[in-house]
Amino acid sequence: MGFTNVYGVPGRSGAGAESPRARAVLLDGRAVAATLREETAAAVAALRARGREAPALATILVGEDPASHVYVAAKHRACEAVGIRSLDHRLPGDVEGERLAELIGSLNADDAVSGILLQLPLPSQLEASEFIDLIDVGKDVDGLTTANAGQLWRQRDGLRPCTPAGIIELLDRCGVPIAGRHAVVVGRSDLVGRPLAGLLLRRDATVTICHRHTADLPAVCRGADILVAACGIPRLIGVEHVRPGAVVVDVGITRTDDGLVGDVDFDAVATVAAAITPVPGGVGPMTIALLLANTVAALPSTTDKDR
């Protein structure tokens, strides 16, 4: 499966491919995300030039989870950089469900709010799916409501989860063909694995989803033209899982004694893959870039007066 990435670096596969010892092309999520953020900033500026308010993203953070605080702060900085207004709502970890539901309802009713993001995980006494489904489907910029999930699988338009949408955008912008390819997704979470499978099917890939009960995981993965690791197990995917010339997308990120690592054994797999995403700097930046794009897309359509 040959391709040319966004920087014009040729991929390799099939007859005439380079030695398997050659390093894979890096699918640079940071660079592609920077381009996407520039496009989003231009879209926001165009809205403002037509006299419209900038889009507004409302975040809801419940409790004191340190990682969640870091993630929300990063999302607010990203909003500011492209001209999106950010509205920060914080609730204590022992909050009652009724109070959280009331906050979501008030944001649904607020015409100044374009998108609503409920930062996960929630404290153990709150069932995440219950509160996600309270979010107005048109403001669900994480694409996680049951309604938006259904729209995806019914092949209808809607807001898509940011990480899967970011993966598709990264493959497209790096020139990796999807139609007719066999894509294997390792992981079946509602956040990444399942919606990514739906998006790949919409692009005419043949899709296999693997999980903890999959028999002979390496053999199944070796059938992939596009292999996506989204299981949260550090370095699970090794060279024995990867067919020479495959494109490998690593969604996982775990802090270890060796630093941040993904679900893929990067150094080993980079010797056989045609292309691979780094960790960090691959999928992560695309997730935030798609969150910003979704926030703009969630705005009500412009009227003739706005144009």
DRENTORVO-879824 format. One line per 5 residues: number of its first residue (from 1); for each residue x, y, z of N, C-alpha, C. Coordinates in Angstrom, 1 decimal, padded with zeros to 4 digits. Layout:
BEGIN
NUM = X:Y:Z:X:Y:Z:X:Y:Z ~ ...
END
This chain:
BEGIN
1 = 000.9:-001.2:000.0:000.0:000.0:000.0:000.9:001.2:000.0 ~ 001.2:001.8:-001.2:002.0:003.0:-001.2:001.2:004.2:-000.9 ~ 001.9:005.3:-000.4:001.2:006.5:-000.2:002.3:007.6:-000.1 ~ 001.9:008.9:-000.1:002.8:010.0:000.1:002.3:010.8:001.2 ~ 003.1:011.0:002.2:002.6:011.8:003.4:002.5:013.2:003.1
6 = 002.0:014.0:004.1:001.8:015.4:003.9:003.0:016.2:003.6 ~ 004.2:015.7:003.9:005.4:016.4:003.6:006.1:015.8:002.3 ~ 005.4:015.0:001.6:005.9:014.4:000.3:006.9:013.3:000.5 ~ 006.9:012.7:001.7:007.8:011.6:001.9:007.1:010.3:001.5 ~ 007.7:009.5:000.6:007.0:008.4:000.1:006.9:007.3:001.1
11 = 005.8:006.6:001.2:005.7:005.4:002.0:006.2:004.2:001.3 ~ 006.2:003.0:001.9:006.8:001.9:001.2:005.9:000.6:001.5 ~ 005.8:-000.2:000.5:005.1:-001.5:000.7:005.2:-002.2:-000.6 ~ 005.0:-003.6:-000.5:005.0:-004.4:-001.7:006.3:-004.5:-002.4 ~ 006.3:-004.8:-003.7:007.5:-005.0:-004.5:008.3:-003.7:-004.5
16 = 009.6:-003.8:-004.4:010.5:-002.7:-004.4:010.5:-001.9:-003.2 ~ 009.9:-002.4:-002.1:009.9:-001.7:-000.8:011.3:-001.6:-000.3 ~ 011.5:-000.7:000.6:012.8:-000.6:001.2:013.1:-001.8:002.2 ~ 014.3:-001.9:002.6:014.6:-002.9:003.6:013.7:-002.8:004.8 ~ 013.3:-003.9:005.4:012.4:-003.8:006.6:013.1:-003.1:007.8
21 = 014.5:-002.9:007.7:015.2:-002.3:008.7:015.1:-000.8:008.6 ~ 014.6:-000.2:007.5:014.4:001.2:007.3:013.4:001.7:008.3 ~ 013.5:002.9:008.8:012.5:003.5:009.7:011.3:003.9:009.0 ~ 010.2:003.8:009.7:008.9:004.2:009.1:008.8:005.7:009.0 ~ 007.9:006.1:008.1:007.6:007.5:008.0:006.8:007.9:009.2
26 = 007.1:009.0:009.8:006.3:009.5:011.0:005.1:010.3:010.5 ~ 003.9:009.9:011.0:002.7:010.7:010.8:002.6:011.7:011.9 ~ 003.0:012.9:011.5:003.2:014.0:012.5:001.9:014.7:012.9 ~ 001.3:014.2:014.0:000.1:014.8:014.4:000.2:016.3:014.8 ~ 001.4:016.7:015.4:001.6:018.1:015.8:001.5:019.0:014.6
31 = 002.1:018.6:013.5:002.1:019.5:012.3:000.8:019.6:011.7 ~ 000.1:018.4:011.5:-001.2:018.4:010.9:-002.2:019.2:011.8 ~ -002.1:019.0:013.1:-003.0:019.7:014.0:-002.8:021.2:014.0 ~ -001.6:021.6:013.8:-001.3:023.0:013.7:-002.0:023.6:012.5 ~ -002.0:022.9:011.4:-002.7:023.3:010.2:-004.2:023.4:010.4
36 = -004.8:022.4:011.1:-006.2:022.4:011.4:-006.6:023.6:012.3 ~ -005.7:023.9:013.3:-006.0:025.0:014.2:-006.0:026.3:013.4 ~ -005.1:026.4:012.5:-005.0:027.7:011.7:-006.3:027.8:010.9 ~ -006.8:026.7:010.3:-008.1:026.7:009.6:-009.2:027.1:010.5 ~ -009.2:026.6:011.7:-010.3:026.9:012.6:-010.2:028.3:013.0
41 = -009.0:028.9:013.3:-008.9:030.3:013.6:-009.4:031.2:012.5 ~ -009.1:030.8:011.2:-009.6:031.5:010.1:-011.1:031.5:010.0 ~ -011.7:030.3:010.3:-013.2:030.2:010.3:-013.8:031.1:011.4 ~ -013.2:031.1:012.6:-013.7:032.0:013.6:-013.6:033.4:013.3 ~ -012.5:033.8:012.7:-012.3:035.2:012.3:-013.3:035.6:011.2
46 = -013.6:034.7:010.3:-014.6:035.0:009.3:-016.0:035.2:009.9 ~ -016.3:034.4:010.9:-017.6:034.6:011.6:-017.6:036.0:012.3 ~ -016.6:036.3:012.9:-016.5:037.6:013.6:-016.6:038.8:012.6 ~ -016.0:038.6:011.4:-016.1:039.6:010.4:-017.5:039.8:009.9 ~ -018.3:038.8:010.0:-019.7:038.9:009.6:-020.6:039.4:010.7
51 = -020.0:039.8:011.8:-020.8:040.3:012.9:-021.3:039.3:013.9 ~ -020.9:038.0:013.8:-021.4:037.0:014.7:-020.5:036.8:015.9 ~ -021.0:036.4:017.0:-020.2:036.1:018.1:-019.3:034.9:017.9 ~ -018.1:034.9:018.5:-017.2:033.8:018.5:-017.9:032.6:019.1 ~ -017.6:031.4:018.6:-018.2:030.2:019.3:-017.7:030.1:020.7
56 = -018.5:029.4:021.6:-018.1:029.3:023.0:-018.2:027.8:023.4 ~ -017.1:027.3:024.0:-017.1:026.0:024.5:-017.2:026.0:026.0 ~ -018.2:025.4:026.6:-018.4:025.3:028.0:-017.9:023.9:028.5 ~ -016.9:024.0:029.4:-016.4:022.7:030.0:-016.9:022.5:031.4 ~ -017.2:021.3:031.7:-017.6:021.0:033.1:-016.6:020.0:033.7
61 = -016.0:020.4:034.8:-015.0:019.6:035.5:-015.6:019.3:036.9 ~ -015.7:018.0:037.2:-016.2:017.6:038.5:-015.1:016.9:039.3 ~ -014.8:017.4:040.5:-013.8:016.8:041.3:-012.4:017.4:041.1 ~ -011.4:016.7:041.7:-010.1:017.2:041.7:-009.1:016.3:041.1 ~ -009.5:015.5:040.1:-008.6:014.6:039.4:-007.5:015.4:038.7
66 = -006.2:015.2:039.1:-005.1:016.1:038.6:-005.0:016.1:037.1 ~ -005.1:014.9:036.5:-005.0:014.8:035.0:-006.1:015.5:034.3 ~ -007.3:015.4:034.9:-008.5:016.2:034.3:-008.2:017.7:034.3 ~ -007.7:018.2:035.4:-007.4:019.6:035.5:-006.4:020.0:034.4 ~ -005.4:019.2:034.2:-004.4:019.5:033.2:-005.1:019.5:031.8
71 = -005.9:018.5:031.5:-006.5:018.4:030.2:-007.5:019.6:029.9 ~ -008.3:020.0:030.9:-009.2:021.1:030.8:-008.4:022.4:030.5 ~ -007.4:022.6:031.3:-006.6:023.8:031.1:-006.0:023.8:029.7 ~ -005.5:022.7:029.2:-005.0:022.7:027.8:-006.1:023.0:026.8 ~ -007.3:022.5:027.0:-008.4:022.8:026.1:-008.8:024.3:026.1
76 = -008.7:024.9:027.3:-009.0:026.3:027.3:-007.9:027.1:026.6 ~ -006.7:026.8:026.8:-005.6:027.5:026.1:-005.8:027.3:024.6 ~ -006.1:026.1:024.1:-006.3:025.9:022.7:-007.5:026.7:022.2 ~ -008.5:026.8:022.9:-009.7:027.7:022.5:-009.2:029.1:022.3 ~ -008.5:029.6:023.3:-008.0:031.0:023.3:-007.2:031.3:022.1
81 = -006.4:030.3:021.7:-005.4:030.5:020.6:-006.1:030.7:019.3 ~ -007.3:030.1:019.1:-008.0:030.2:017.8:-009.2:031.1:017.9 ~ -009.4:031.8:019.0:-010.5:032.8:019.1:-011.8:032.3:019.6 ~ -011.8:031.0:020.1:-013.1:030.4:020.7:-013.1:030.8:022.1 ~ -014.3:031.3:022.6:-014.5:031.6:024.0:-014.6:030.3:024.8
86 = -014.1:030.3:026.0:-014.2:029.1:026.8:-014.8:029.5:028.1 ~ -015.8:028.7:028.6:-016.5:028.9:029.8:-016.3:027.8:030.7 ~ -015.7:028.1:031.9:-015.1:027.1:032.8:-016.1:026.8:034.0 ~ -016.7:025.6:034.0:-017.6:025.3:035.1:-017.0:024.2:036.0 ~ -016.9:024.4:037.3:-016.3:023.4:038.1:-017.2:023.0:039.3
91 = -017.3:021.8:039.6:-018.2:021.3:040.6:-017.4:020.4:041.6 ~ -017.7:020.4:042.9:-017.0:019.5:043.8:-017.2:018.0:043.5 ~ -016.2:017.2:044.0:-016.3:015.8:043.7:-017.5:015.1:044.3 ~ -018.0:015.7:045.4:-019.2:015.1:046.1:-020.5:015.7:045.6 ~ -020.5:016.3:044.5:-021.7:017.0:044.0:-022.8:015.9:043.7
96 = -024.0:016.3:044.0:-025.2:015.4:043.7:-025.5:015.5:042.2 ~ -026.1:014.4:041.7:-026.4:014.3:040.3:-027.3:015.4:039.8 ~ -028.3:015.8:040.7:-029.3:016.8:040.3:-028.6:018.1:040.0 ~ -027.6:018.4:040.7:-026.9:019.7:040.5:-026.2:019.7:039.1 ~ -025.5:018.6:038.9:-024.8:018.4:037.6:-025.8:018.5:036.4
101 = -027.0:017.8:036.6:-028.0:017.8:035.6:-028.5:019.2:035.3 ~ -028.7:019.9:036.4:-029.2:021.3:036.2:-028.2:022.2:035.5 ~ -026.9:022.0:035.7:-025.9:022.8:035.0:-025.9:022.4:033.5 ~ -026.0:021.2:033.2:-026.1:020.8:031.8:-027.3:021.3:031.1 ~ -028.4:021.3:031.8:-029.7:021.8:031.3:-029.6:023.3:031.0
106 = -028.9:024.0:031.9:-028.8:025.5:031.7:-027.9:025.8:030.5 ~ -026.8:025.0:030.3:-026.0:025.2:029.2:-026.6:024.8:027.9 ~ -027.5:023.8:027.9:-028.2:023.4:026.7:-029.1:024.6:026.3 ~ -029.7:025.3:027.3:-030.6:026.4:027.0:-030.0:027.7:026.6 ~ -028.7:027.8:026.8:-027.9:029.0:026.6:-027.5:029.2:025.2
111 = -028.1:030.1:024.4:-027.8:030.2:023.0:-026.4:030.7:022.8 ~ -025.7:031.3:023.8:-024.4:031.7:023.7:-023.3:030.6:023.7 ~ -023.8:029.4:024.1:-022.9:028.2:024.3:-023.0:027.4:023.0 ~ -021.9:027.2:022.3:-021.9:026.4:021.1:-021.7:025.0:021.4 ~ -020.8:024.6:022.3:-020.5:023.3:022.6:-020.3:023.0:024.1
116 = -020.6:021.8:024.5:-020.5:021.4:025.9:-019.6:020.2:026.0 ~ -018.7:020.3:026.9:-017.8:019.1:027.1:-017.8:018.8:028.6 ~ -018.2:017.6:028.9:-018.2:017.0:030.2:-016.9:016.2:030.4 ~ -015.9:016.7:031.2:-014.6:016.1:031.3:-014.8:014.7:032.1 ~ -014.2:013.7:031.5:-014.2:012.4:032.1:-012.9:012.0:032.6
121 = -012.8:011.2:033.7:-013.8:010.4:034.3:-014.6:011.3:035.3 ~ -015.8:010.9:035.7:-016.6:011.5:036.7:-016.3:010.7:038.0 ~ -016.5:011.4:039.2:-016.5:010.6:040.4:-017.3:009.4:040.4 ~ -017.0:008.4:041.2:-017.6:007.1:041.2:-019.1:007.1:041.4 ~ -019.6:008.1:042.1:-021.1:008.1:042.4:-021.9:008.6:041.2
126 = -021.3:009.0:040.2:-022.0:009.5:039.0:-021.7:008.6:037.8 ~ -022.8:008.2:037.2:-022.7:007.4:036.0:-022.5:008.3:034.7 ~ -021.4:008.2:034.1:-021.0:009.1:033.0:-022.0:009.1:031.9 ~ -022.4:007.9:031.5:-023.3:007.8:030.3:-024.7:008.6:030.6 ~ -025.1:008.5:031.8:-026.4:009.2:032.2:-026.3:010.7:031.9
131 = -025.2:011.3:032.3:-025.0:012.7:032.2:-024.6:013.1:030.8 ~ -023.8:012.3:030.1:-023.5:012.6:028.7:-024.7:012.7:027.9 ~ -025.7:011.8:028.1:-026.9:011.8:027.3:-027.8:013.0:027.6 ~ -027.5:013.7:028.7:-028.3:015.0:028.9:-027.9:016.1:028.1 ~ -026.7:016.0:027.4:-026.1:017.1:026.6:-026.9:017.2:025.3
136 = -027.3:018.4:024.9:-028.0:018.6:023.7:-027.1:018.0:022.5 ~ -027.8:017.2:021.7:-027.0:016.5:020.6:-026.3:017.5:019.7 ~ -026.8:018.7:019.5:-026.2:019.7:018.7:-025.0:020.4:019.3 ~ -024.9:020.2:020.7:-023.8:020.8:021.4:-022.8:019.8:021.9 ~ -023.0:018.5:021.5:-022.2:017.4:022.0:-020.9:017.4:021.2
141 = -019.9:018.3:021.5:-018.7:018.4:020.7:-017.8:017.2:021.0 ~ -018.0:016.4:022.0:-017.2:015.1:022.1:-017.8:014.0:021.3 ~ -019.1:014.2:020.8:-019.7:013.2:020.0:-020.0:011.9:020.7 ~ -020.3:012.0:022.0:-020.4:010.8:022.8:-021.9:010.4:023.2 ~ -022.8:011.3:022.9:-024.2:011.0:023.3:-024.7:009.8:022.5
146 = -025.6:009.1:023.0:-026.2:007.9:022.3:-026.8:008.4:021.0 ~ -027.4:009.5:020.9:-027.9:010.0:019.7:-026.9:010.2:018.6 ~ -025.8:010.8:019.0:-024.7:011.0:018.0:-024.0:009.7:017.6 ~ -023.9:008.8:018.5:-023.4:007.5:018.2:-024.3:006.8:017.2 ~ -025.6:006.9:017.4:-026.6:006.3:016.5:-026.5:006.9:015.1
151 = -026.3:008.3:015.1:-026.2:008.9:013.8:-025.0:008.4:013.0 ~ -023.9:008.1:013.7:-022.7:007.6:013.0:-023.0:006.2:012.4 ~ -023.6:005.3:013.2:-023.8:004.0:012.7:-025.0:003.9:011.7 ~ -025.9:004.9:011.7:-026.9:005.0:010.6:-026.4:005.8:009.4 ~ -025.1:006.2:009.4:-024.4:006.9:008.3:-025.1:008.2:008.0
156 = -025.5:008.9:009.1:-026.0:010.2:009.0:-025.0:011.2:009.6 ~ -025.2:012.5:009.2:-024.2:013.5:009.7:-024.5:013.8:011.1 ~ -023.4:014.2:011.8:-023.5:014.5:013.2:-022.1:014.8:013.7 ~ -022.0:015.2:015.0:-020.7:015.5:015.6:-020.1:014.2:016.0 ~ -018.8:014.0:015.7:-018.1:012.8:015.9:-017.1:012.9:017.0
161 = -016.8:011.8:017.7:-015.8:011.8:018.8:-014.5:012.3:018.3 ~ -013.8:013.1:019.1:-012.7:013.9:018.6:-011.5:013.0:018.2 ~ -011.2:012.0:019.0:-010.0:011.2:018.7:-010.2:010.3:017.5 ~ -011.3:009.6:017.3:-011.5:008.9:016.0:-011.5:009.8:014.8 ~ -012.2:011.0:014.9:-012.3:011.9:013.8:-010.9:012.4:013.5
166 = -010.1:012.7:014.6:-008.7:013.1:014.4:-007.9:012.1:013.7 ~ -008.1:010.8:014.0:-007.3:009.8:013.3:-007.6:009.8:011.8 ~ -008.9:009.9:011.4:-009.3:009.9:010.0:-008.7:011.1:009.3 ~ -008.7:012.3:010.0:-008.2:013.5:009.4:-006.7:013.3:009.2 ~ -006.0:012.7:010.2:-004.6:012.6:010.1:-004.2:011.6:008.9
171 = -004.9:010.5:008.8:-004.7:009.6:007.6:-004.9:010.3:006.3 ~ -006.0:011.1:006.2:-006.3:011.8:005.0:-005.3:012.8:004.6 ~ -004.9:013.6:005.6:-003.9:014.7:005.3:-002.5:014.2:005.1 ~ -002.2:013.0:005.5:-000.9:012.3:005.2:-001.0:011.4:004.0 ~ -002.1:011.4:003.3:-002.2:010.7:002.0:-002.3:009.2:002.2
176 = -002.8:008.7:003.3:-003.0:007.3:003.5:-004.3:006.9:003.0 ~ -004.4:006.0:002.0:-005.7:005.6:001.5:-006.5:004.7:002.5 ~ -007.8:004.9:002.5:-008.6:004.1:003.4:-009.5:003.2:002.7 ~ -010.2:003.6:001.6:-011.1:002.8:000.9:-010.5:001.5:000.4 ~ -011.1:000.4:000.6:-010.6:-000.9:000.2:-009.6:-001.5:001.0
181 = -009.1:-000.8:002.0:-008.1:-001.3:002.9:-008.7:-002.1:004.1 ~ -007.9:-003.0:004.6:-008.3:-003.7:005.8:-007.8:-003.0:007.0 ~ -008.7:-002.5:007.9:-008.3:-001.8:009.1:-008.6:-002.7:010.3 ~ -007.6:-002.8:011.1:-007.8:-003.6:012.4:-007.7:-002.6:013.5 ~ -008.7:-002.6:014.4:-008.7:-001.7:015.5:-008.6:-002.5:016.8
186 = -007.6:-002.3:017.6:-007.4:-003.1:018.8:-008.0:-002.3:020.0 ~ -009.1:-002.6:020.4:-009.8:-001.9:021.5:-011.2:-001.5:021.0 ~ -012.2:-001.7:021.9:-013.6:-001.5:021.5:-014.3:-000.5:022.4 ~ -013.6:000.5:022.9:-014.2:001.5:023.8:-015.2:002.4:023.1 ~ -016.2:002.9:023.8:-017.1:003.9:023.2:-016.4:005.2:022.8
191 = -015.3:005.4:023.4:-014.6:006.7:023.2:-013.8:006.6:021.9 ~ -013.2:005.5:021.6:-012.3:005.4:020.4:-012.6:004.2:019.5 ~ -012.5:003.0:020.0:-012.6:001.8:019.2:-013.8:001.7:018.3 ~ -015.0:001.8:019.0:-016.3:001.6:018.3:-016.5:002.7:017.3 ~ -016.4:004.0:017.7:-016.7:005.0:016.7:-015.7:005.1:015.6
196 = -014.4:004.7:015.9:-013.4:004.7:014.8:-013.8:003.6:013.8 ~ -014.3:002.5:014.3:-014.7:001.4:013.3:-015.8:001.9:012.4 ~ -016.8:002.7:013.0:-017.9:003.3:012.2:-017.4:004.2:011.2 ~ -016.4:005.1:011.6:-015.9:006.1:010.6:-015.1:005.4:009.5 ~ -014.4:004.3:009.8:-013.6:003.6:008.8:-014.6:002.9:007.8
201 = -015.7:002.3:008.4:-016.6:001.7:007.5:-017.3:002.7:006.6 ~ -017.5:003.9:007.1:-018.1:005.0:006.2:-017.1:005.3:005.1 ~ -015.9:005.1:005.3:-014.9:005.4:004.2:-014.5:004.2:003.4 ~ -015.3:003.1:003.5:-015.2:001.9:002.7:-014.0:001.1:003.0 ~ -013.5:001.1:004.3:-012.5:000.2:004.7:-013.3:-001.1:005.1
206 = -012.6:-002.2:005.1:-013.0:-003.5:005.8:-012.4:-003.5:007.2 ~ -013.3:-003.6:008.2:-012.9:-003.3:009.6:-013.0:-004.6:010.4 ~ -012.0:-004.8:011.2:-012.0:-005.8:012.2:-011.7:-005.2:013.6 ~ -012.6:-005.4:014.6:-012.3:-004.9:015.9:-011.8:-006.1:016.8 ~ -010.7:-005.8:017.5:-010.2:-006.8:018.4:-010.3:-006.4:019.8
211 = -010.3:-007.3:020.7:-010.5:-007.1:022.2:-009.9:-008.2:023.0 ~ -010.1:-008.2:024.3:-009.3:-009.1:025.1:-009.6:-010.5:024.9 ~ -010.8:-010.8:024.2:-011.1:-012.2:023.9:-010.7:-012.7:022.5 ~ -010.1:-011.8:021.8:-009.7:-012.1:020.4:-008.7:-013.2:020.4 ~ -008.9:-014.3:019.7:-008.0:-015.4:019.6:-006.8:-015.1:018.7
216 = -005.6:-015.4:019.1:-004.4:-015.1:018.2:-004.4:-013.7:017.7 ~ -004.3:-012.8:018.6:-004.2:-011.3:018.3:-003.2:-011.0:017.3 ~ -001.9:-011.5:017.4:-000.9:-011.1:016.4:-001.3:-011.5:015.0 ~ -001.9:-012.7:014.8:-002.3:-013.2:013.5:-003.4:-012.2:012.9 ~ -004.3:-011.9:013.7:-005.4:-011.0:013.2:-004.8:-009.6:012.8
221 = -003.9:-009.1:013.7:-003.3:-007.8:013.4:-002.5:-007.8:012.2 ~ -001.8:-008.9:011.9:-000.9:-009.0:010.7:-001.7:-008.9:009.4 ~ -003.0:-009.1:009.5:-003.8:-008.9:008.3:-004.1:-007.5:007.9 ~ -003.7:-006.5:008.8:-004.1:-005.1:008.6:-003.2:-004.4:007.7 ~ -003.9:-003.6:006.8:-003.2:-002.5:006.1:-003.0:-001.3:007.0
226 = -004.1:-001.0:007.8:-004.1:000.1:008.8:-004.3:-000.6:010.1 ~ -003.4:-000.5:011.1:-003.5:-001.1:012.4:-003.6:000.1:013.4 ~ -004.7:000.1:014.2:-004.9:001.1:015.2:-004.9:000.5:016.6 ~ -004.0:000.9:017.4:-003.9:000.4:018.8:-004.5:001.3:019.7 ~ -005.6:000.9:020.4:-006.4:001.8:021.3:-006.9:001.0:022.4
231 = -006.0:000.3:023.1:-006.4:-000.6:024.2:-005.9:-000.2:025.6 ~ -005.0:000.8:025.6:-004.5:001.2:026.9:-003.5:000.3:027.6 ~ -002.9:-000.6:026.9:-001.9:-001.5:027.4:-000.5:-001.1:026.8 ~ 000.4:-000.6:027.6:001.7:-000.1:027.1:002.4:-001.2:026.3 ~ 002.8:-000.8:025.1:003.7:-001.7:024.2:003.1:-003.0:024.0
236 = 001.8:-003.2:024.0:001.2:-004.5:023.7:001.5:-004.9:022.2 ~ 001.5:-003.9:021.3:001.6:-004.2:019.9:003.1:-004.2:019.5 ~ 003.6:-005.4:019.2:005.0:-005.5:018.8:005.2:-005.9:017.4 ~ 006.4:-006.1:017.0:006.7:-006.4:015.6:006.0:-007.6:015.1 ~ 005.7:-008.6:015.9:005.0:-009.8:015.5:003.5:-009.5:015.1
241 = 003.0:-008.3:015.5:001.6:-008.0:015.2:001.5:-007.2:013.8 ~ 002.6:-006.8:013.2:002.6:-005.8:012.1:003.1:-006.4:010.8 ~ 002.2:-006.4:009.8:002.7:-006.8:008.5:003.6:-005.8:007.9 ~ 004.7:-006.1:007.3:005.6:-005.1:006.7:004.9:-004.3:005.7 ~ 005.0:-003.0:005.9:004.3:-002.0:005.0:003.0:-001.5:005.5
246 = 002.6:-001.9:006.7:001.3:-001.5:007.2:001.5:-000.1:007.8 ~ 000.4:000.6:008.0:000.3:001.9:008.6:-000.2:001.7:010.1 ~ 000.6:002.2:011.0:000.3:001.9:012.4:-000.1:003.2:013.2 ~ -001.2:003.2:013.8:-001.7:004.4:014.5:-001.8:004.0:016.0 ~ -001.1:004.8:016.8:-001.0:004.5:018.3:-001.8:005.5:019.1
251 = -002.9:005.1:019.6:-003.8:006.0:020.4:-003.4:006.0:021.9 ~ -002.8:005.0:022.4:-002.5:004.9:023.8:-001.4:005.8:024.2 ~ -001.4:006.2:025.5:-000.4:007.0:026.1:-000.4:006.7:027.6 ~ 000.7:006.2:028.1:000.9:005.8:029.5:002.2:006.3:030.0 ~ 002.2:006.8:031.2:003.4:007.3:031.9:004.1:006.1:032.6
256 = 005.3:005.8:032.2:006.1:004.7:032.8:007.4:005.2:033.3 ~ 008.2:004.4:033.9:009.6:004.7:034.3:010.4:005.2:033.1 ~ 010.1:004.7:031.9:010.8:005.1:030.7:010.2:006.4:030.1 ~ 009.3:007.0:030.7:008.6:008.2:030.1:007.3:007.8:029.5 ~ 006.7:008.6:028.7:005.5:008.4:028.0:005.6:007.4:026.9
261 = 004.8:006.3:027.0:004.8:005.3:025.9:003.4:005.0:025.4 ~ 003.3:004.5:024.2:002.0:004.2:023.7:001.7:002.7:023.8 ~ 000.6:002.3:023.1:000.2:000.9:023.1:001.1:000.1:022.1 ~ 002.0:000.8:021.4:002.8:000.1:020.4:004.3:000.2:020.8 ~ 005.0:-000.9:020.6:006.5:-000.9:020.8:007.1:-000.1:019.7
266 = 007.2:001.2:019.8:007.5:002.1:018.7:008.8:001.7:018.0 ~ 009.9:001.5:018.8:011.2:001.3:018.2:011.2:000.0:017.3 ~ 010.6:-001.0:017.8:010.5:-002.3:017.0:009.6:-002.2:015.8 ~ 008.4:-001.6:016.0:007.4:-001.6:015.0:007.9:-000.6:013.9 ~ 008.6:000.4:014.2:009.0:001.4:013.2:010.0:000.8:012.2
271 = 010.5:-000.4:012.5:011.5:-001.0:011.5:010.7:-001.8:010.4 ~ 009.4:-002.1:010.6:008.7:-002.8:009.6:007.5:-002.1:009.0 ~ 006.9:-001.1:009.8:005.8:-000.4:009.3:006.2:000.6:008.2 ~ 005.2:000.9:007.3:005.4:002.0:006.3:005.4:003.3:007.0 ~ 004.4:003.5:008.0:004.3:004.8:008.6:003.7:004.5:010.0
276 = 004.0:005.4:011.0:003.6:005.2:012.3:003.4:006.5:013.0 ~ 002.5:006.6:014.0:002.3:007.8:014.7:003.3:007.8:016.0 ~ 003.9:008.9:016.3:004.7:008.9:017.5:003.9:009.1:018.8 ~ 004.4:008.8:019.9:003.8:009.1:021.2:004.9:009.7:022.1 ~ 004.7:010.9:022.5:003.6:011.8:022.2:003.8:012.5:020.8
281 = 002.8:013.2:020.3:003.0:014.0:019.1:002.2:013.4:017.9 ~ 001.5:012.3:018.1:000.7:011.7:017.0:-000.7:012.0:017.1 ~ -001.5:011.2:017.8:-002.9:011.3:017.8:-003.4:012.4:018.8 ~ -002.7:012.6:019.9:-003.1:013.5:020.9:-003.4:014.9:020.4 ~ -002.4:015.5:019.7:-002.7:016.9:019.2:-003.9:016.9:018.2
286 = -004.2:015.8:017.5:-005.3:015.8:016.6:-006.6:015.8:017.4 ~ -006.7:015.2:018.6:-007.9:015.2:019.4:-008.3:016.6:019.7 ~ -007.4:017.4:020.2:-007.8:018.8:020.6:-008.1:019.6:019.4 ~ -007.4:019.4:018.3:-007.7:020.2:017.0:-009.1:019.9:016.6 ~ -009.6:018.6:016.7:-010.9:018.3:016.3:-012.0:018.8:017.2
291 = -011.6:018.9:018.5:-012.5:019.5:019.5:-012.8:020.9:019.1 ~ -011.8:021.7:018.7:-012.0:023.0:018.3:-012.8:023.1:017.0 ~ -012.5:022.2:016.1:-013.3:022.2:014.8:-014.8:021.9:015.1 ~ -015.0:020.9:016.0:-016.4:020.5:016.3:-017.1:021.7:017.0 ~ -016.4:022.5:017.8:-017.1:023.6:018.5:-017.6:024.6:017.4
296 = -016.8:024.8:016.4:-017.2:025.7:015.3:-018.3:025.1:014.5 ~ -018.2:023.8:014.2:-019.2:023.1:013.4:-020.6:023.1:014.2 ~ -020.5:023.1:015.5:-021.8:023.1:016.3:-022.6:024.3:016.3 ~ -022.0:025.4:015.8:-022.7:026.7:015.7:-023.9:026.5:014.8 ~ -025.1:027.1:015.1:-026.2:027.1:014.2:-025.8:027.7:012.8
301 = -026.4:027.2:011.7:-026.1:027.6:010.4:-026.3:029.1:010.3 ~ -025.4:029.8:009.5:-025.6:031.2:009.3:-026.8:031.4:008.5 ~ -027.4:032.6:008.7:-028.6:033.0:007.9:-028.2:033.9:006.7 ~ -029.1:034.1:005.9:-028.8:035.0:004.7:-028.3:036.3:005.1 ~ -028.8:036.8:006.3:-028.4:038.1:006.8:-026.9:038.1:007.2
306 = -026.5:036.9:007.7:-025.1:036.8:008.2:-024.1:036.7:007.1 ~ -024.6:036.3:005.9:-023.6:036.1:004.8:-023.2:037.4:004.2
END
